[in-house]
Amino acid sequence: MGQNRQFKSGKKAPNNGVYLEVGDTGDNVNKPKMIKLKAGDRFPETSNDDRVWTYQRKP
């Protein structure tokens, strides 16, 4: 119920926005990758298999 907040490599982005690389348990990552995607674009590979993509929080 609701929308997923974490995305694996190769999945399609649900919305336009900036996405950030985090650990699969939600842990922060030193120098995380940050990407800007449009809806329908695919997520690139993460720098580690134990990482996923999530929305960047708004300030």
PQR file of N, CA, C, O and H, with PARSE charges and radii, in Angstrom:
ATOM      1  N   MET A   1       0.847  -1.162   0.000 -0.4000 1.5000
ATOM      2  CA  MET A   1       0.000   0.000   0.000 -0.0000 2.0000
ATOM      3  C   MET A   1       0.894   1.228   0.000  0.5500 1.7000
ATOM      4  O   MET A   1       1.744   1.399   0.874 -0.5500 1.4000
ATOM      5  N   GLY A   2       0.693   2.053  -0.968 -0.4000 1.5000
ATOM      6  CA  GLY A   2       1.553   3.210  -1.103 -0.0000 2.0000
ATOM      7  C   GLY A   2       2.668   2.912  -2.085  0.5500 1.7000
ATOM      8  O   GLY A   2       2.704   1.861  -2.725 -0.5500 1.4000
ATOM      9  H   GLY A   2       0.002   1.914  -1.678  0.4000 1.0000
ATOM     10  N   GLN A   3       3.557   3.848  -2.182 -0.4000 1.5000
ATOM     11  CA  GLN A   3       4.627   3.755  -3.166 -0.0000 2.0000
ATOM     12  C   GLN A   3       5.927   3.321  -2.500  0.5500 1.7000
ATOM     13  O   GLN A   3       6.221   3.724  -1.375 -0.5500 1.4000
ATOM     14  H   GLN A   3       3.528   4.702  -1.662  0.4000 1.0000
ATOM     15  N   ASN A   4       6.704   2.497  -3.203 -0.4000 1.5000
ATOM     16  CA  ASN A   4       8.012   2.101  -2.682 -0.0000 2.0000
ATOM     17  C   ASN A   4       8.906   3.324  -2.573  0.5500 1.7000
ATOM     18  O   ASN A   4       8.805   4.251  -3.376 -0.5500 1.4000
ATOM     19  H   ASN A   4       6.465   2.170  -4.117  0.4000 1.0000
ATOM     20  N   ARG A   5       9.785   3.322  -1.571 -0.4000 1.5000
ATOM     21  CA  ARG A   5      10.705   4.431  -1.391 -0.0000 2.0000
ATOM     22  C   ARG A   5      12.135   4.033  -1.713  0.5500 1.7000
ATOM     23  O   ARG A   5      13.012   4.892  -1.807 -0.5500 1.4000
ATOM     24  H   ARG A   5       9.868   2.569  -0.918  0.4000 1.0000
ATOM     25  N   GLN A   6      12.377   2.739  -1.883 -0.4000 1.5000
ATOM     26  CA  GLN A   6      13.720   2.275  -2.221 -0.0000 2.0000
ATOM     27  C   GLN A   6      13.647   1.487  -3.521  0.5500 1.7000
ATOM     28  O   GLN A   6      12.721   0.706  -3.741 -0.5500 1.4000
ATOM     29  H   GLN A   6      11.664   2.042  -1.807  0.4000 1.0000
ATOM     30  N   PHE A   7      14.651   1.709  -4.387 -0.4000 1.5000
ATOM     31  CA  PHE A   7      14.614   1.133  -5.725 -0.0000 2.0000
ATOM     32  C   PHE A   7      15.942   0.463  -6.051  0.5500 1.7000
ATOM     33  O   PHE A   7      17.005   0.997  -5.737 -0.5500 1.4000
ATOM     34  H   PHE A   7      15.402   2.344  -4.209  0.4000 1.0000
ATOM     35  N   LYS A   8      15.879  -0.691  -6.671 -0.4000 1.5000
ATOM     36  CA  LYS A   8      17.073  -1.428  -7.102 -0.0000 2.0000
ATOM     37  C   LYS A   8      17.518  -0.937  -8.477  0.5500 1.7000
ATOM     38  O   LYS A   8      16.748  -0.311  -9.205 -0.5500 1.4000
ATOM     39  H   LYS A   8      15.015  -1.125  -6.925  0.4000 1.0000
ATOM     40  N   SER A   9      18.760  -1.227  -8.817 -0.4000 1.5000
ATOM     41  CA  SER A   9      19.300  -0.880 -10.136 -0.0000 2.0000
ATOM     42  C   SER A   9      18.466  -1.540 -11.227  0.5500 1.7000
ATOM     43  O   SER A   9      18.038  -2.685 -11.078 -0.5500 1.4000
ATOM     44  H   SER A   9      19.386  -1.735  -8.226  0.4000 1.0000
ATOM     45  N   GLY A  10      18.235  -0.826 -12.317 -0.4000 1.5000
ATOM     46  CA  GLY A  10      17.484  -1.375 -13.439 -0.0000 2.0000
ATOM     47  C   GLY A  10      15.991  -1.122 -13.372  0.5500 1.7000
ATOM     48  O   GLY A  10      15.308  -1.244 -14.389 -0.5500 1.4000
ATOM     49  H   GLY A  10      18.582   0.104 -12.438  0.4000 1.0000
ATOM     50  N   LYS A  11      15.460  -0.773 -12.206 -0.4000 1.5000
ATOM     51  CA  LYS A  11      14.032  -0.458 -12.088 -0.0000 2.0000
ATOM     52  C   LYS A  11      13.770   0.922 -12.670  0.5500 1.7000
ATOM     53  O   LYS A  11      14.693   1.721 -12.827 -0.5500 1.4000
ATOM     54  H   LYS A  11      16.015  -0.674 -11.380  0.4000 1.0000
ATOM     55  N   LYS A  12      12.510   1.202 -12.990 -0.4000 1.5000
ATOM     56  CA  LYS A  12      12.151   2.502 -13.558 -0.0000 2.0000
ATOM     57  C   LYS A  12      11.784   3.486 -12.450  0.5500 1.7000
ATOM     58  O   LYS A  12      11.154   3.119 -11.459 -0.5500 1.4000
ATOM     59  H   LYS A  12      11.760   0.552 -12.863  0.4000 1.0000
ATOM     60  N   ALA A  13      12.189   4.738 -12.637 -0.4000 1.5000
ATOM     61  CA  ALA A  13      11.859   5.795 -11.678 -0.0000 2.0000
ATOM     62  C   ALA A  13      10.361   6.107 -11.774  0.5500 1.7000
ATOM     63  O   ALA A  13       9.844   6.282 -12.878 -0.5500 1.4000
ATOM     64  H   ALA A  13      12.700   5.036 -13.443  0.4000 1.0000
ATOM     65  N   PRO A  14       9.659   6.180 -10.645 -0.5600 1.5000
ATOM     66  CA  PRO A  14       8.227   6.445 -10.680  0.2800 2.0000
ATOM     67  C   PRO A  14       7.884   7.907 -10.956  0.5500 1.7000
ATOM     68  O   PRO A  14       6.831   8.205 -11.519 -0.5500 1.4000
ATOM     69  N   ASN A  15       8.773   8.817 -10.559 -0.4000 1.5000
ATOM     70  CA  ASN A  15       8.520  10.251 -10.699 -0.0000 2.0000
ATOM     71  C   ASN A  15       9.790  10.977 -11.101  0.5500 1.7000
ATOM     72  O   ASN A  15      10.892  10.446 -10.963 -0.5500 1.4000
ATOM     73  H   ASN A  15       9.628   8.575 -10.101  0.4000 1.0000
ATOM     74  N   ASN A  16       9.629  12.198 -11.601 -0.4000 1.5000
ATOM     75  CA  ASN A  16      10.780  13.059 -11.835 -0.0000 2.0000
ATOM     76  C   ASN A  16      11.372  13.425 -10.478  0.5500 1.7000
ATOM     77  O   ASN A  16      10.636  13.610  -9.509 -0.5500 1.4000
ATOM     78  H   ASN A  16       8.734  12.630 -11.714  0.4000 1.0000
ATOM     79  N   GLY A  17      12.689  13.528 -10.404 -0.4000 1.5000
ATOM     80  CA  GLY A  17      13.288  13.957  -9.148 -0.0000 2.0000
ATOM     81  C   GLY A  17      14.738  13.567  -9.024  0.5500 1.7000
ATOM     82  O   GLY A  17      15.335  12.988  -9.931 -0.5500 1.4000
ATOM     83  H   GLY A  17      13.287  13.378 -11.191  0.4000 1.0000
ATOM     84  N   VAL A  18      15.290  13.904  -7.863 -0.4000 1.5000
ATOM     85  CA  VAL A  18      16.680  13.600  -7.545 -0.0000 2.0000
ATOM     86  C   VAL A  18      16.683  12.395  -6.616  0.5500 1.7000
ATOM     87  O   VAL A  18      15.946  12.356  -5.630 -0.5500 1.4000
ATOM     88  H   VAL A  18      14.804  14.374  -7.126  0.4000 1.0000
ATOM     89  N   TYR A  19      17.513  11.417  -6.938 -0.4000 1.5000
ATOM     90  CA  TYR A  19      17.598  10.188  -6.163 -0.0000 2.0000
ATOM     91  C   TYR A  19      19.001  10.041  -5.603  0.5500 1.7000
ATOM     92  O   TYR A  19      19.976  10.470  -6.219 -0.5500 1.4000
ATOM     93  H   TYR A  19      18.111  11.448  -7.738  0.4000 1.0000
ATOM     94  N   LEU A  20      19.094   9.427  -4.422 -0.4000 1.5000
ATOM     95  CA  LEU A  20      20.324   9.327  -3.666 -0.0000 2.0000
ATOM     96  C   LEU A  20      20.606   7.865  -3.351  0.5500 1.7000
ATOM     97  O   LEU A  20      19.681   7.089  -3.112 -0.5500 1.4000
ATOM     98  H   LEU A  20      18.301   9.078  -3.922  0.4000 1.0000
ATOM     99  N   GLU A  21      21.868   7.490  -3.352 -0.4000 1.5000
ATOM    100  CA  GLU A  21      22.277   6.120  -3.046 -0.0000 2.0000
ATOM    101  C   GLU A  21      22.381   5.958  -1.526  0.5500 1.7000
ATOM    102  O   GLU A  21      23.049   6.755  -0.868 -0.5500 1.4000
ATOM    103  H   GLU A  21      22.620   8.120  -3.547  0.4000 1.0000
ATOM    104  N   VAL A  22      21.730   4.935  -0.962 -0.4000 1.5000
ATOM    105  CA  VAL A  22      21.806   4.644   0.474 -0.0000 2.0000
ATOM    106  C   VAL A  22      22.018   3.150   0.672  0.5500 1.7000
ATOM    107  O   VAL A  22      21.854   2.365  -0.262 -0.5500 1.4000
ATOM    108  H   VAL A  22      21.188   4.287  -1.497  0.4000 1.0000
ATOM    109  N   GLY A  23      22.384   2.757   1.889 -0.4000 1.5000
ATOM    110  CA  GLY A  23      22.488   1.340   2.224 -0.0000 2.0000
ATOM    111  C   GLY A  23      21.105   0.715   2.207  0.5500 1.7000
ATOM    112  O   GLY A  23      20.117   1.419   2.413 -0.5500 1.4000
ATOM    113  H   GLY A  23      22.518   3.394   2.648  0.4000 1.0000
ATOM    114  N   ASP A  24      21.005  -0.586   1.968 -0.4000 1.5000
ATOM    115  CA  ASP A  24      19.682  -1.216   1.845 -0.0000 2.0000
ATOM    116  C   ASP A  24      18.895  -1.224   3.148  0.5500 1.7000
ATOM    117  O   ASP A  24      17.697  -1.508   3.131 -0.5500 1.4000
ATOM    118  H   ASP A  24      21.808  -1.158   1.801  0.4000 1.0000
ATOM    119  N   THR A  25      19.532  -0.919   4.280 -0.4000 1.5000
ATOM    120  CA  THR A  25      18.811  -0.797   5.547 -0.0000 2.0000
ATOM    121  C   THR A  25      18.500   0.660   5.862  0.5500 1.7000
ATOM    122  O   THR A  25      17.974   0.966   6.932 -0.5500 1.4000
ATOM    123  H   THR A  25      20.505  -0.688   4.294  0.4000 1.0000
ATOM    124  N   GLY A  26      18.824   1.567   4.930 -0.4000 1.5000
ATOM    125  CA  GLY A  26      18.571   2.987   5.137 -0.0000 2.0000
ATOM    126  C   GLY A  26      19.759   3.731   5.717  0.5500 1.7000
ATOM    127  O   GLY A  26      19.657   4.919   6.020 -0.5500 1.4000
ATOM    128  H   GLY A  26      19.251   1.319   4.061  0.4000 1.0000
ATOM    129  N   ASP A  27      20.898   3.039   5.876 -0.4000 1.5000
ATOM    130  CA  ASP A  27      22.092   3.675   6.429 -0.0000 2.0000
ATOM    131  C   ASP A  27      22.619   4.741   5.480  0.5500 1.7000
ATOM    132  O   ASP A  27      22.470   4.645   4.261 -0.5500 1.4000
ATOM    133  H   ASP A  27      20.981   2.074   5.630  0.4000 1.0000
ATOM    134  N   ASN A  28      23.243   5.763   6.072 -0.4000 1.5000
ATOM    135  CA  ASN A  28      23.894   6.785   5.255 -0.0000 2.0000
ATOM    136  C   ASN A  28      25.163   6.220   4.647  0.5500 1.7000
ATOM    137  O   ASN A  28      25.758   5.287   5.187 -0.5500 1.4000
ATOM    138  H   ASN A  28      23.364   5.841   7.062  0.4000 1.0000
ATOM    139  N   VAL A  29      25.577   6.787   3.520 -0.4000 1.5000
ATOM    140  CA  VAL A  29      26.752   6.341   2.783 -0.0000 2.0000
ATOM    141  C   VAL A  29      27.689   7.535   2.643  0.5500 1.7000
ATOM    142  O   VAL A  29      27.236   8.645   2.364 -0.5500 1.4000
ATOM    143  H   VAL A  29      25.094   7.545   3.081  0.4000 1.0000
ATOM    144  N   ASN A  30      28.994   7.321   2.834 -0.4000 1.5000
ATOM    145  CA  ASN A  30      29.959   8.394   2.614 -0.0000 2.0000
ATOM    146  C   ASN A  30      30.051   8.676   1.123  0.5500 1.7000
ATOM    147  O   ASN A  30      30.220   7.755   0.324 -0.5500 1.4000
ATOM    148  H   ASN A  30      29.363   6.419   3.061  0.4000 1.0000
ATOM    149  N   LYS A  31      29.941   9.936   0.746 -0.4000 1.5000
ATOM    150  CA  LYS A  31      29.996  10.376  -0.654 -0.0000 2.0000
ATOM    151  C   LYS A  31      29.036   9.569  -1.537  0.5500 1.7000
ATOM    152  O   LYS A  31      29.478   8.900  -2.471 -0.5500 1.4000
ATOM    153  H   LYS A  31      29.803  10.684   1.395  0.4000 1.0000
ATOM    154  N   PRO A  32      27.733   9.623  -1.254 -0.5600 1.5000
ATOM    155  CA  PRO A  32      26.773   8.853  -2.056  0.2800 2.0000
ATOM    156  C   PRO A  32      26.618   9.427  -3.458  0.5500 1.7000
ATOM    157  O   PRO A  32      26.805  10.624  -3.676 -0.5500 1.4000
ATOM    158  N   LYS A  33      26.275   8.561  -4.403 -0.4000 1.5000
ATOM    159  CA  LYS A  33      25.966   9.025  -5.758 -0.0000 2.0000
ATOM    160  C   LYS A  33      24.616   9.731  -5.706  0.5500 1.7000
ATOM    161  O   LYS A  33      23.735   9.347  -4.938 -0.5500 1.4000
ATOM    162  H   LYS A  33      26.123   7.589  -4.226  0.4000 1.0000
ATOM    163  N   MET A  34      24.463  10.762  -6.523 -0.4000 1.5000
ATOM    164  CA  MET A  34      23.210  11.491  -6.614 -0.0000 2.0000
ATOM    165  C   MET A  34      22.883  11.634  -8.102  0.5500 1.7000
ATOM    166  O   MET A  34      23.732  12.049  -8.891 -0.5500 1.4000
ATOM    167  H   MET A  34      25.179  11.074  -7.147  0.4000 1.0000
ATOM    168  N   ILE A  35      21.653  11.291  -8.481 -0.4000 1.5000
ATOM    169  CA  ILE A  35      21.268  11.358  -9.888 -0.0000 2.0000
ATOM    170  C   ILE A  35      19.927  12.062 -10.031  0.5500 1.7000
ATOM    171  O   ILE A  35      19.105  12.056  -9.115 -0.5500 1.4000
ATOM    172  H   ILE A  35      20.963  10.954  -7.841  0.4000 1.0000
ATOM    173  N   LYS A  36      19.723  12.663 -11.188 -0.4000 1.5000
ATOM    174  CA  LYS A  36      18.446  13.296 -11.497 -0.0000 2.0000
ATOM    175  C   LYS A  36      17.808  12.487 -12.619  0.5500 1.7000
ATOM    176  O   LYS A  36      18.393  12.330 -13.691 -0.5500 1.4000
ATOM    177  H   LYS A  36      20.392  12.668 -11.932  0.4000 1.0000
ATOM    178  N   LEU A  37      16.602  11.974 -12.367 -0.4000 1.5000
ATOM    179  CA  LEU A  37      15.910  11.138 -13.347 -0.0000 2.0000
ATOM    180  C   LEU A  37      14.527  11.694 -13.656  0.5500 1.7000
ATOM    181  O   LEU A  37      13.935  12.416 -12.854 -0.5500 1.4000
ATOM    182  H   LEU A  37      16.127  12.101 -11.496  0.4000 1.0000
ATOM    183  N   LYS A  38      14.033  11.345 -14.819 -0.4000 1.5000
ATOM    184  CA  LYS A  38      12.651  11.642 -15.190 -0.0000 2.0000
ATOM    185  C   LYS A  38      11.850  10.358 -15.030  0.5500 1.7000
ATOM    186  O   LYS A  38      12.418   9.266 -15.036 -0.5500 1.4000
ATOM    187  H   LYS A  38      14.514  10.759 -15.470  0.4000 1.0000
ATOM    188  N   ALA A  39      10.553  10.480 -14.889 -0.4000 1.5000
ATOM    189  CA  ALA A  39       9.687   9.314 -14.739 -0.0000 2.0000
ATOM    190  C   ALA A  39       9.907   8.356 -15.904  0.5500 1.7000
ATOM    191  O   ALA A  39       9.873   8.770 -17.063 -0.5500 1.4000
ATOM    192  H   ALA A  39      10.091  11.367 -14.884  0.4000 1.0000
ATOM    193  N   GLY A  40      10.132   7.087 -15.606 -0.4000 1.5000
ATOM    194  CA  GLY A  40      10.338   6.072 -16.636 -0.0000 2.0000
ATOM    195  C   GLY A  40      11.795   5.776 -16.932  0.5500 1.7000
ATOM    196  O   GLY A  40      12.098   4.747 -17.537 -0.5500 1.4000
ATOM    197  H   GLY A  40      10.159   6.751 -14.665  0.4000 1.0000
ATOM    198  N   ASP A  41      12.725   6.667 -16.512 -0.4000 1.5000
ATOM    199  CA  ASP A  41      14.155   6.390 -16.693 -0.0000 2.0000
ATOM    200  C   ASP A  41      14.561   5.242 -15.772  0.5500 1.7000
ATOM    201  O   ASP A  41      13.975   5.058 -14.705 -0.5500 1.4000
ATOM    202  H   ASP A  41      12.479   7.503 -16.021  0.4000 1.0000
ATOM    203  N   ARG A  42      15.551   4.482 -16.183 -0.4000 1.5000
ATOM    204  CA  ARG A  42      16.015   3.365 -15.355 -0.0000 2.0000
ATOM    205  C   ARG A  42      17.136   3.808 -14.421  0.5500 1.7000
ATOM    206  O   ARG A  42      17.955   4.661 -14.764 -0.5500 1.4000
ATOM    207  H   ARG A  42      16.028   4.631 -17.049  0.4000 1.0000
ATOM    208  N   PHE A  43      17.152   3.207 -13.229 -0.4000 1.5000
ATOM    209  CA  PHE A  43      18.201   3.506 -12.259 -0.0000 2.0000
ATOM    210  C   PHE A  43      19.502   2.849 -12.691  0.5500 1.7000
ATOM    211  O   PHE A  43      19.492   1.697 -13.125 -0.5500 1.4000
ATOM    212  H   PHE A  43      16.487   2.514 -12.950  0.4000 1.0000
ATOM    213  N   PRO A  44      20.634   3.565 -12.582 -0.5600 1.5000
ATOM    214  CA  PRO A  44      21.932   2.980 -12.928  0.2800 2.0000
ATOM    215  C   PRO A  44      22.414   2.033 -11.833  0.5500 1.7000
ATOM    216  O   PRO A  44      21.802   1.936 -10.769 -0.5500 1.4000
ATOM    217  N   GLU A  45      23.504   1.343 -12.101 -0.4000 1.5000
ATOM    218  CA  GLU A  45      24.099   0.452 -11.103 -0.0000 2.0000
ATOM    219  C   GLU A  45      24.590   1.260  -9.906  0.5500 1.7000
ATOM    220  O   GLU A  45      25.065   2.386 -10.054 -0.5500 1.4000
ATOM    221  H   GLU A  45      24.001   1.421 -12.965  0.4000 1.0000
ATOM    222  N   THR A  46      24.469   0.673  -8.726 -0.4000 1.5000
ATOM    223  CA  THR A  46      25.025   1.299  -7.524 -0.0000 2.0000
ATOM    224  C   THR A  46      26.491   0.907  -7.417  0.5500 1.7000
ATOM    225  O   THR A  46      26.943  -0.011  -8.100 -0.5500 1.4000
ATOM    226  H   THR A  46      24.084  -0.241  -8.605  0.4000 1.0000
ATOM    227  N   SER A  47      27.232   1.598  -6.563 -0.4000 1.5000
ATOM    228  CA  SER A  47      28.662   1.314  -6.426 -0.0000 2.0000
ATOM    229  C   SER A  47      28.918   0.095  -5.542  0.5500 1.7000
ATOM    230  O   SER A  47      30.066  -0.319  -5.381 -0.5500 1.4000
ATOM    231  H   SER A  47      26.865   2.344  -6.007  0.4000 1.0000
ATOM    232  N   ASN A  48      27.853  -0.488  -4.964 -0.4000 1.5000
ATOM    233  CA  ASN A  48      27.981  -1.645  -4.088 -0.0000 2.0000
ATOM    234  C   ASN A  48      26.669  -2.427  -4.169  0.5500 1.7000
ATOM    235  O   ASN A  48      25.603  -1.820  -4.273 -0.5500 1.4000
ATOM    236  H   ASN A  48      26.920  -0.151  -5.096  0.4000 1.0000
ATOM    237  N   ASP A  49      26.724  -3.749  -4.123 -0.4000 1.5000
ATOM    238  CA  ASP A  49      25.506  -4.570  -4.234 -0.0000 2.0000
ATOM    239  C   ASP A  49      24.534  -4.368  -3.076  0.5500 1.7000
ATOM    240  O   ASP A  49      23.343  -4.644  -3.214 -0.5500 1.4000
ATOM    241  H   ASP A  49      27.590  -4.242  -4.038  0.4000 1.0000
ATOM    242  N   ASP A  50      25.033  -3.888  -1.933 -0.4000 1.5000
ATOM    243  CA  ASP A  50      24.186  -3.713  -0.754 -0.0000 2.0000
ATOM    244  C   ASP A  50      23.553  -2.327  -0.687  0.5500 1.7000
ATOM    245  O   ASP A  50      23.137  -1.889   0.386 -0.5500 1.4000
ATOM    246  H   ASP A  50      26.001  -3.664  -1.821  0.4000 1.0000
ATOM    247  N   ARG A  51      23.476  -1.641  -1.805 -0.4000 1.5000
ATOM    248  CA  ARG A  51      22.917  -0.290  -1.819 -0.0000 2.0000
ATOM    249  C   ARG A  51      21.698  -0.211  -2.723  0.5500 1.7000
ATOM    250  O   ARG A  51      21.533  -1.006  -3.648 -0.5500 1.4000
ATOM    251  H   ARG A  51      23.814  -1.996  -2.677  0.4000 1.0000
ATOM    252  N   VAL A  52      20.850   0.766  -2.433 -0.4000 1.5000
ATOM    253  CA  VAL A  52      19.635   1.009  -3.210 -0.0000 2.0000
ATOM    254  C   VAL A  52      19.499   2.513  -3.447  0.5500 1.7000
ATOM    255  O   VAL A  52      20.224   3.314  -2.857 -0.5500 1.4000
ATOM    256  H   VAL A  52      20.985   1.412  -1.681  0.4000 1.0000
ATOM    257  N   TRP A  53      18.569   2.879  -4.310 -0.4000 1.5000
ATOM    258  CA  TRP A  53      18.288   4.291  -4.590 -0.0000 2.0000
ATOM    259  C   TRP A  53      17.046   4.710  -3.824  0.5500 1.7000
ATOM    260  O   TRP A  53      16.109   3.923  -3.685 -0.5500 1.4000
ATOM    261  H   TRP A  53      17.980   2.228  -4.789  0.4000 1.0000
ATOM    262  N   THR A  54      17.027   5.945  -3.323 -0.4000 1.5000
ATOM    263  CA  THR A  54      15.856   6.489  -2.639 -0.0000 2.0000
ATOM    264  C   THR A  54      15.712   7.962  -2.999  0.5500 1.7000
ATOM    265  O   THR A  54      16.644   8.571  -3.525 -0.5500 1.4000
ATOM    266  H   THR A  54      17.788   6.584  -3.436  0.4000 1.0000
ATOM    267  N   TYR A  55      14.543   8.534  -2.714 -0.4000 1.5000
ATOM    268  CA  TYR A  55      14.327   9.952  -2.980 -0.0000 2.0000
ATOM    269  C   TYR A  55      15.252  10.799  -2.121  0.5500 1.7000
ATOM    270  O   TYR A  55      15.541  10.444  -0.978 -0.5500 1.4000
ATOM    271  H   TYR A  55      13.787   8.039  -2.286  0.4000 1.0000
ATOM    272  N   GLN A  56      15.718  11.922  -2.670 -0.4000 1.5000
ATOM    273  CA  GLN A  56      16.454  12.869  -1.838 -0.0000 2.0000
ATOM    274  C   GLN A  56      15.425  13.653  -1.034  0.5500 1.7000
ATOM    275  O   GLN A  56      14.418  14.104  -1.580 -0.5500 1.4000
ATOM    276  H   GLN A  56      15.483  12.210  -3.599  0.4000 1.0000
ATOM    277  N   ARG A  57      15.673  13.815   0.246 -0.4000 1.5000
ATOM    278  CA  ARG A  57      14.738  14.553   1.092 -0.0000 2.0000
ATOM    279  C   ARG A  57      14.718  16.025   0.706  0.5500 1.7000
ATOM    280  O   ARG A  57      15.738  16.596   0.318 -0.5500 1.4000
ATOM    281  H   ARG A  57      16.491  13.449   0.690  0.4000 1.0000
ATOM    282  N   LYS A  58      13.555  16.619   0.820 -0.4000 1.5000
ATOM    283  CA  LYS A  58      13.432  18.050   0.529 -0.0000 2.0000
ATOM    284  C   LYS A  58      13.835  18.827   1.777  0.5500 1.7000
ATOM    285  O   LYS A  58      13.515  18.415   2.892 -0.5500 1.4000
ATOM    286  H   LYS A  58      12.727  16.155   1.135  0.4000 1.0000
ATOM    287  N   PRO A  59      14.534  19.945   1.602 -0.5600 1.5000
ATOM    288  CA  PRO A  59      14.978  20.725   2.776  0.2800 2.0000
ATOM    289  C   PRO A  59      13.844  21.362   3.529  0.5500 1.7000
ATOM    290  O   PRO A  59      14.072  22.041   4.530 -0.5500 1.4000
TER
END
